[in-house]
Amino acid sequence: MWLEDINLGSYRQIFKEHGVNGEYLEGMSMFTTEQILRFIRQCHMKWGDFITLCKELRRIKVACLKGEQKVHRPWWAPPCLSVVFVKVAKRNRQSRIVSLKLEQ
């Protein structure tokens, strides 16, 4: 749904085929030039679309750090810790987590 929202919905299937999910996208900031080029080739992305993807990922991270992003329980945490996590995250901006996990 997020890809649709940022007008990159045409990449949904190819991302799914190549295992590109939220964790993968979060890790892209650590990619080398070679890894970025491989990603672009594998996903048959246009440069403009790749730039859009990077800008949107950055926008989410900045909003999270500024406290503008709604705090959610991380996808990996058990539901019983939801209330505890949200309270701690609201007190500590550095612990805010934005899940980029693609919906199936």
N, CA, C and O atoms as a GROMACS GRO file, in nm:
protein
  416
    1MET      N    1   0.084  -0.120   0.000
    1MET     CA    2   0.000   0.000   0.000
    1MET      C    3   0.088   0.125   0.000
    1MET      O    4   0.055   0.224  -0.066
    2TRP      N    5   0.198   0.121   0.073
    2TRP     CA    6   0.289   0.235   0.080
    2TRP      C    7   0.344   0.268  -0.058
    2TRP      O    8   0.354   0.385  -0.096
    3LEU      N    9   0.381   0.166  -0.134
    3LEU     CA   10   0.432   0.191  -0.269
    3LEU      C   11   0.327   0.260  -0.355
    3LEU      O   12   0.360   0.348  -0.434
    4GLU      N   13   0.202   0.220  -0.340
    4GLU     CA   14   0.093   0.287  -0.413
    4GLU      C   15   0.083   0.433  -0.372
    4GLU      O   16   0.066   0.521  -0.456
    5ASP      N   17   0.095   0.459  -0.243
    5ASP     CA   18   0.084   0.595  -0.191
    5ASP      C   19   0.191   0.688  -0.247
    5ASP      O   20   0.168   0.808  -0.263
    6ILE      N   21   0.310   0.634  -0.276
    6ILE     CA   22   0.418   0.718  -0.327
    6ILE      C   23   0.435   0.703  -0.479
    6ILE      O   24   0.539   0.736  -0.535
    7ASN      N   25   0.331   0.652  -0.543
    7ASN     CA   26   0.326   0.635  -0.689
    7ASN      C   27   0.434   0.541  -0.743
    7ASN      O   28   0.485   0.562  -0.853
    8LEU      N   29   0.468   0.439  -0.666
    8LEU     CA   30   0.564   0.338  -0.711
    8LEU      C   31   0.500   0.199  -0.706
    8LEU      O   32   0.570   0.098  -0.694
    9GLY      N   33   0.369   0.194  -0.714
    9GLY     CA   34   0.297   0.068  -0.708
    9GLY      C   35   0.334  -0.031  -0.816
    9GLY      O   36   0.314  -0.151  -0.801
   10SER      N   37   0.387   0.018  -0.925
   10SER     CA   38   0.426  -0.071  -1.035
   10SER      C   39   0.542  -0.162  -0.996
   10SER      O   40   0.568  -0.261  -1.064
   11TYR      N   41   0.611  -0.131  -0.887
   11TYR     CA   42   0.724  -0.213  -0.840
   11TYR      C   43   0.683  -0.316  -0.735
   11TYR      O   44   0.766  -0.393  -0.689
   12ARG      N   45   0.558  -0.317  -0.699
   12ARG     CA   46   0.511  -0.404  -0.590
   12ARG      C   47   0.546  -0.552  -0.615
   12ARG      O   48   0.604  -0.617  -0.528
   13GLN      N   49   0.513  -0.603  -0.732
   13GLN     CA   50   0.536  -0.745  -0.761
   13GLN      C   51   0.685  -0.778  -0.768
   13GLN      O   52   0.729  -0.880  -0.715
   14ILE      N   53   0.762  -0.693  -0.832
   14ILE     CA   54   0.905  -0.721  -0.845
   14ILE      C   55   0.976  -0.711  -0.710
   14ILE      O   56   1.071  -0.785  -0.685
   15PHE      N   57   0.931  -0.620  -0.623
   15PHE     CA   58   0.988  -0.613  -0.488
   15PHE      C   59   0.958  -0.744  -0.415
   15PHE      O   60   1.044  -0.799  -0.346
   16LYS      N   61   0.836  -0.792  -0.430
   16LYS     CA   62   0.796  -0.916  -0.365
   16LYS      C   63   0.881  -1.033  -0.415
   16LYS      O   64   0.926  -1.116  -0.336
   17GLU      N   65   0.901  -1.039  -0.545
   17GLU     CA   66   0.980  -1.147  -0.606
   17GLU      C   67   1.125  -1.148  -0.558
   17GLU      O   68   1.186  -1.254  -0.546
   18HIS      N   69   1.180  -1.030  -0.532
   18HIS     CA   70   1.321  -1.018  -0.492
   18HIS      C   71   1.339  -1.004  -0.340
   18HIS      O   72   1.450  -0.979  -0.293
   19GLY      N   73   1.231  -1.020  -0.264
   19GLY     CA   74   1.241  -1.015  -0.119
   19GLY      C   75   1.269  -0.876  -0.064
   19GLY      O   76   1.326  -0.862   0.044
   20VAL      N   77   1.229  -0.774  -0.137
   20VAL     CA   78   1.249  -0.636  -0.090
   20VAL      C   79   1.134  -0.603   0.004
   20VAL      O   80   1.020  -0.586  -0.038
   21ASN      N   81   1.167  -0.593   0.134
   21ASN     CA   82   1.066  -0.562   0.235
   21ASN      C   83   1.114  -0.443   0.318
   21ASN      O   84   1.212  -0.378   0.284
   22GLY      N   85   1.045  -0.416   0.426
   22GLY     CA   86   1.080  -0.302   0.509
   22GLY      C   87   1.221  -0.308   0.566
   22GLY      O   88   1.292  -0.207   0.567
   23GLU      N   89   1.261  -0.424   0.613
   23GLU     CA   90   1.396  -0.439   0.667
   23GLU      C   91   1.501  -0.412   0.559
   23GLU      O   92   1.602  -0.347   0.584
   24TYR      N   93   1.476  -0.463   0.441
   24TYR     CA   94   1.568  -0.442   0.329
   24TYR      C   95   1.581  -0.293   0.298
   24TYR      O   96   1.691  -0.241   0.281
   25LEU      N   97   1.465  -0.225   0.290
   25LEU     CA   98   1.466  -0.082   0.258
   25LEU      C   99   1.535   0.000   0.366
   25LEU      O  100   1.606   0.096   0.335
   26GLU      N  101   1.516  -0.038   0.492
   26GLU     CA  102   1.584   0.034   0.600
   26GLU      C  103   1.735   0.021   0.588
   26GLU      O  104   1.808   0.115   0.618
   27GLY      N  105   1.782  -0.094   0.544
   27GLY     CA  106   1.925  -0.119   0.530
   27GLY      C  107   1.989  -0.053   0.410
   27GLY      O  108   2.112  -0.052   0.398
   28MET      N  109   1.909   0.001   0.320
   28MET     CA  110   1.963   0.061   0.198
   28MET      C  111   2.056   0.178   0.225
   28MET      O  112   2.143   0.209   0.144
   29SER      N  113   2.039   0.243   0.338
   29SER     CA  114   2.126   0.358   0.370
   29SER      C  115   2.271   0.315   0.388
   29SER      O  116   2.362   0.398   0.383
   30MET      N  117   2.293   0.186   0.409
   30MET     CA  118   2.428   0.134   0.429
   30MET      C  119   2.484   0.069   0.302
   30MET      O  120   2.596   0.017   0.303
   31PHE      N  121   2.409   0.073   0.192
   31PHE     CA  122   2.451   0.008   0.068
   31PHE      C  123   2.570   0.079   0.005
   31PHE      O  124   2.585   0.200   0.015
   32THR      N  125   2.654   0.001  -0.059
   32THR     CA  126   2.762   0.057  -0.139
   32THR      C  127   2.705   0.096  -0.275
   32THR      O  128   2.592   0.059  -0.308
   33THR      N  129   2.781   0.169  -0.353
   33THR     CA  130   2.736   0.208  -0.487
   33THR      C  131   2.704   0.085  -0.570
   33THR      O  132   2.605   0.082  -0.643
   34GLU      N  133   2.787  -0.017  -0.560
   34GLU     CA  134   2.766  -0.140  -0.636
   34GLU      C  135   2.634  -0.207  -0.597
   34GLU      O  136   2.560  -0.255  -0.684
   35GLN      N  137   2.603  -0.210  -0.467
   35GLN     CA  138   2.478  -0.270  -0.420
   35GLN      C  139   2.357  -0.190  -0.467
   35GLN      O  140   2.254  -0.247  -0.502
   36ILE      N  141   2.369  -0.058  -0.468
   36ILE     CA  142   2.260   0.027  -0.516
   36ILE      C  143   2.234   0.001  -0.664
   36ILE      O  144   2.119  -0.013  -0.706
   37LEU      N  145   2.340  -0.005  -0.742
   37LEU     CA  146   2.324  -0.030  -0.886
   37LEU      C  147   2.264  -0.168  -0.911
   37LEU      O  148   2.180  -0.184  -1.001
   38ARG      N  149   2.305  -0.267  -0.833
   38ARG     CA  150   2.249  -0.402  -0.847
   38ARG      C  151   2.100  -0.401  -0.814
   38ARG      O  152   2.021  -0.463  -0.885
   39PHE      N  153   2.062  -0.330  -0.707
   39PHE     CA  154   1.921  -0.319  -0.669
   39PHE      C  155   1.840  -0.256  -0.782
   39PHE      O  156   1.732  -0.305  -0.816
   40ILE      N  157   1.891  -0.148  -0.839
   40ILE     CA  158   1.820  -0.077  -0.946
   40ILE      C  159   1.804  -0.169  -1.068
   40ILE      O  160   1.697  -0.172  -1.130
   41ARG      N  161   1.910  -0.243  -1.102
   41ARG     CA  162   1.902  -0.336  -1.216
   41ARG      C  163   1.804  -0.450  -1.190
   41ARG      O  164   1.722  -0.482  -1.275
   42GLN      N  165   1.813  -0.511  -1.072
   42GLN     CA  166   1.726  -0.623  -1.039
   42GLN      C  167   1.578  -0.584  -1.043
   42GLN      O  168   1.494  -0.661  -1.089
   43CYS      N  169   1.549  -0.466  -0.995
   43CYS     CA  170   1.410  -0.420  -0.987
   43CYS      C  171   1.367  -0.342  -1.110
   43CYS      O  172   1.254  -0.293  -1.118
   44HIS      N  173   1.457  -0.329  -1.206
   44HIS     CA  174   1.429  -0.255  -1.330
   44HIS      C  175   1.372  -0.116  -1.299
   44HIS      O  176   1.275  -0.073  -1.360
   45MET      N  177   1.436  -0.048  -1.204
   45MET     CA  178   1.388   0.084  -1.162
   45MET      C  179   1.444   0.194  -1.250
   45MET      O  180   1.557   0.186  -1.297
   46LYS      N  181   1.364   0.296  -1.270
   46LYS     CA  182   1.410   0.418  -1.335
   46LYS      C  183   1.481   0.500  -1.227
   46LYS      O  184   1.447   0.490  -1.109
   47TRP      N  185   1.579   0.580  -1.267
   47TRP     CA  186   1.653   0.662  -1.170
   47TRP      C  187   1.560   0.753  -1.092
   47TRP      O  188   1.575   0.768  -0.970
   48GLY      N  189   1.466   0.814  -1.160
   48GLY     CA  190   1.372   0.904  -1.092
   48GLY      C  191   1.291   0.833  -0.986
   48GLY      O  192   1.264   0.889  -0.880
   49ASP      N  193   1.252   0.708  -1.015
   49ASP     CA  194   1.176   0.630  -0.918
   49ASP      C  195   1.263   0.592  -0.798
   49ASP      O  196   1.216   0.591  -0.684
   50PHE      N  197   1.389   0.561  -0.824
   50PHE     CA  198   1.480   0.529  -0.714
   50PHE      C  199   1.499   0.650  -0.623
   50PHE      O  200   1.501   0.638  -0.501
   51ILE      N  201   1.512   0.767  -0.684
   51ILE     CA  202   1.527   0.890  -0.606
   51ILE      C  203   1.401   0.916  -0.523
   51ILE      O  204   1.410   0.955  -0.407
   52THR      N  205   1.284   0.894  -0.582
   52THR     CA  206   1.158   0.909  -0.509
   52THR      C  207   1.154   0.814  -0.390
   52THR      O  208   1.116   0.854  -0.280
   53LEU      N  209   1.194   0.689  -0.411
   53LEU     CA  210   1.196   0.591  -0.304
   53LEU      C  211   1.287   0.638  -0.190
   53LEU      O  212   1.248   0.632  -0.074
   54CYS      N  213   1.406   0.684  -0.223
   54CYS     CA  214   1.501   0.730  -0.121
   54CYS      C  215   1.448   0.852  -0.046
   54CYS      O  216   1.463   0.861   0.076
   55LYS      N  217   1.387   0.945  -0.118
   55LYS     CA  218   1.332   1.065  -0.053
   55LYS      C  219   1.221   1.028   0.046
   55LYS      O  220   1.212   1.084   0.155
   56GLU      N  221   1.136   0.934   0.006
   56GLU     CA  222   1.026   0.893   0.094
   56GLU      C  223   1.077   0.819   0.217
   56GLU      O  224   1.026   0.839   0.327
   57LEU      N  225   1.179   0.735   0.199
   57LEU     CA  226   1.238   0.666   0.314
   57LEU      C  227   1.299   0.768   0.411
   57LEU      O  228   1.284   0.755   0.533
   58ARG      N  229   1.366   0.868   0.358
   58ARG     CA  230   1.426   0.972   0.442
   58ARG      C  231   1.318   1.053   0.514
   58ARG      O  232   1.333   1.085   0.632
   59ARG      N  233   1.211   1.085   0.443
   59ARG     CA  234   1.101   1.162   0.501
   59ARG      C  235   1.042   1.088   0.621
   59ARG      O  236   1.010   1.149   0.723
   60ILE      N  237   1.026   0.957   0.609
   60ILE     CA  238   0.972   0.877   0.718
   60ILE      C  239   1.067   0.879   0.838
   60ILE      O  240   1.023   0.896   0.952
   61LYS      N  241   1.196   0.861   0.812
   61LYS     CA  242   1.293   0.861   0.923
   61LYS      C  243   1.298   0.995   0.994
   61LYS      O  244   1.304   1.000   1.117
   62VAL      N  245   1.296   1.104   0.918
   62VAL     CA  246   1.299   1.238   0.978
   62VAL      C  247   1.172   1.262   1.059
   62VAL      O  248   1.180   1.314   1.171
   63ALA      N  249   1.058   1.226   1.005
   63ALA     CA  250   0.932   1.245   1.077
   63ALA      C  251   0.932   1.164   1.207
   63ALA      O  252   0.880   1.210   1.309
   64CYS      N  253   0.989   1.046   1.201
   64CYS     CA  254   0.997   0.962   1.320
   64CYS      C  255   1.083   1.027   1.427
   64CYS      O  256   1.044   1.033   1.543
   65LEU      N  257   1.198   1.076   1.388
   65LEU     CA  258   1.290   1.139   1.484
   65LEU      C  259   1.234   1.268   1.541
   65LEU      O  260   1.263   1.303   1.656
   66LYS      N  261   1.156   1.341   1.462
   66LYS     CA  262   1.096   1.465   1.510
   66LYS      C  263   0.974   1.440   1.596
   66LYS      O  264   0.922   1.533   1.658
   67GLY      N  265   0.928   1.318   1.600
   67GLY     CA  266   0.809   1.287   1.679
   67GLY      C  267   0.681   1.308   1.604
   67GLY      O  268   0.573   1.310   1.664
   68GLU      N  269   0.689   1.324   1.473
   68GLU     CA  270   0.569   1.348   1.393
   68GLU      C  271   0.506   1.218   1.345
   68GLU      O  272   0.392   1.218   1.297
   69GLN      N  273   0.578   1.110   1.356
   69GLN     CA  274   0.530   0.980   1.310
   69GLN      C  275   0.460   0.908   1.425
   69GLN      O  276   0.512   0.908   1.537
   70LYS      N  277   0.346   0.849   1.400
   70LYS     CA  278   0.275   0.776   1.504
   70LYS      C  279   0.360   0.656   1.547
   70LYS      O  280   0.418   0.587   1.463
   71VAL      N  281   0.365   0.632   1.675
   71VAL     CA  282   0.444   0.521   1.729
   71VAL      C  283   0.360   0.394   1.727
   71VAL      O  284   0.247   0.392   1.776
   72HIS      N  285   0.416   0.290   1.670
   72HIS     CA  286   0.350   0.159   1.664
   72HIS      C  287   0.437   0.055   1.731
   72HIS      O  288   0.559   0.072   1.744
   73ARG      N  289   0.375  -0.050   1.771
   73ARG     CA  290   0.451  -0.166   1.820
   73ARG      C  291   0.527  -0.223   1.702
   73ARG      O  292   0.470  -0.240   1.595
   74PRO      N  293   0.655  -0.252   1.719
   74PRO     CA  294   0.730  -0.309   1.608
   74PRO      C  295   0.671  -0.445   1.569
   74PRO      O  296   0.618  -0.517   1.653
   75TRP      N  297   0.681  -0.478   1.443
   75TRP     CA  298   0.621  -0.603   1.393
   75TRP      C  299   0.678  -0.726   1.461
   75TRP      O  300   0.612  -0.829   1.466
   76TRP      N  301   0.802  -0.716   1.513
   76TRP     CA  302   0.868  -0.831   1.572
   76TRP      C  303   0.836  -0.849   1.720
   76TRP      O  304   0.869  -0.952   1.778
   77ALA      N  305   0.773  -0.750   1.783
   77ALA     CA  306   0.747  -0.755   1.927
   77ALA      C  307   0.613  -0.824   1.955
   77ALA      O  308   0.517  -0.806   1.879
   78PRO      N  309   0.606  -0.903   2.061
   78PRO     CA  310   0.479  -0.969   2.094
   78PRO      C  311   0.373  -0.866   2.134
   78PRO      O  312   0.406  -0.764   2.194
   79PRO      N  313   0.246  -0.893   2.102
   79PRO     CA  314   0.138  -0.798   2.134
   79PRO      C  315   0.130  -0.761   2.281
   79PRO      O  316   0.088  -0.650   2.314
   80CYS      N  317   0.170  -0.850   2.370
   80CYS     CA  318   0.161  -0.820   2.514
   80CYS      C  319   0.253  -0.705   2.555
   80CYS      O  320   0.234  -0.645   2.661
   81LEU      N  321   0.353  -0.673   2.472
   81LEU     CA  322   0.445  -0.563   2.504
   81LEU      C  323   0.405  -0.432   2.436
   81LEU      O  324   0.476  -0.332   2.449
   82SER      N  325   0.294  -0.431   2.367
   82SER     CA  326   0.252  -0.314   2.290
   82SER      C  327   0.243  -0.189   2.375
   82SER      O  328   0.300  -0.086   2.339
   83VAL      N  329   0.173  -0.194   2.486
   83VAL     CA  330   0.152  -0.077   2.571
   83VAL      C  331   0.285  -0.028   2.628
   83VAL      O  332   0.312   0.092   2.630
   84VAL      N  333   0.367  -0.121   2.673
   84VAL     CA  334   0.497  -0.086   2.731
   84VAL      C  335   0.585  -0.019   2.626
   84VAL      O  336   0.645   0.085   2.653
   85PHE      N  337   0.593  -0.078   2.508
   85PHE     CA  338   0.678  -0.022   2.403
   85PHE      C  339   0.635   0.119   2.365
   85PHE      O  340   0.719   0.208   2.354
   86VAL      N  341   0.507   0.140   2.346
   86VAL     CA  342   0.456   0.271   2.304
   86VAL      C  343   0.487   0.377   2.410
   86VAL      O  344   0.524   0.489   2.376
   87LYS      N  345   0.471   0.343   2.538
   87LYS     CA  346   0.501   0.440   2.644
   87LYS      C  347   0.649   0.478   2.644
   87LYS      O  348   0.684   0.595   2.654
   88VAL      N  349   0.735   0.378   2.633
   88VAL     CA  350   0.880   0.405   2.632
   88VAL      C  351   0.918   0.484   2.507
   88VAL      O  352   0.998   0.577   2.514
   89ALA      N  353   0.862   0.448   2.393
   89ALA     CA  354   0.895   0.515   2.267
   89ALA      C  355   0.853   0.661   2.269
   89ALA      O  356   0.922   0.746   2.214
   90LYS      N  357   0.742   0.690   2.331
   90LYS     CA  358   0.697   0.829   2.338
   90LYS      C  359   0.790   0.913   2.424
   90LYS      O  360   0.806   1.033   2.401
   91ARG      N  361   0.852   0.850   2.523
   91ARG     CA  362   0.947   0.922   2.609
   91ARG      C  363   1.084   0.937   2.543
   91ARG      O  364   1.156   1.031   2.573
   92ASN      N  365   1.118   0.847   2.457
   92ASN     CA  366   1.252   0.845   2.399
   92ASN      C  367   1.244   0.843   2.246
   92ASN      O  368   1.219   0.738   2.187
   93ARG      N  369   1.264   0.956   2.185
   93ARG     CA  370   1.250   0.965   2.039
   93ARG      C  371   1.343   0.871   1.964
   93ARG      O  372   1.309   0.826   1.855
   94GLN      N  373   1.457   0.841   2.020
   94GLN     CA  374   1.552   0.752   1.952
   94GLN      C  375   1.499   0.609   1.943
   94GLN      O  376   1.546   0.533   1.858
   95SER      N  377   1.406   0.571   2.027
   95SER     CA  378   1.357   0.434   2.024
   95SER      C  379   1.234   0.417   1.936
   95SER      O  380   1.177   0.308   1.928
   96ARG      N  381   1.192   0.524   1.871
   96ARG     CA  382   1.076   0.514   1.784
   96ARG      C  383   1.108   0.423   1.666
   96ARG      O  384   1.217   0.431   1.608
   97ILE      N  385   1.014   0.339   1.632
   97ILE     CA  386   1.036   0.246   1.521
   97ILE      C  387   0.923   0.264   1.422
   97ILE      O  388   0.806   0.264   1.458
   98VAL      N  389   0.961   0.279   1.296
   98VAL     CA  390   0.863   0.286   1.188
   98VAL      C  391   0.876   0.156   1.113
   98VAL      O  392   0.982   0.126   1.058
   99SER      N  393   0.772   0.082   1.108
   99SER     CA  394   0.776  -0.044   1.036
   99SER      C  395   0.750  -0.017   0.889
   99SER      O  396   0.648   0.041   0.852
  100LEU      N  397   0.843  -0.061   0.806
  100LEU     CA  398   0.828  -0.046   0.661
  100LEU      C  399   0.790  -0.179   0.599
  100LEU      O  400   0.798  -0.196   0.477
  101LYS      N  401   0.750  -0.273   0.682
  101LYS     CA  402   0.716  -0.406   0.633
  101LYS      C  403   0.602  -0.394   0.533
  101LYS      O  404   0.497  -0.337   0.563
  102LEU      N  405   0.622  -0.448   0.413
  102LEU     CA  406   0.520  -0.441   0.308
  102LEU      C  407   0.405  -0.535   0.341
  102LEU      O  408   0.426  -0.650   0.380
  103GLU      N  409   0.286  -0.485   0.326
  103GLU     CA  410   0.167  -0.567   0.350
  103GLU      C  411   0.150  -0.666   0.238
  103GLU      O  412   0.175  -0.635   0.122
  104GLN      N  413   0.107  -0.785   0.272
  104GLN     CA  414   0.088  -0.890   0.172
  104GLN      C  415  -0.053  -0.888   0.120
  104GLN      O  416  -0.089  -0.969   0.035
   0.00000   0.00000   0.00000
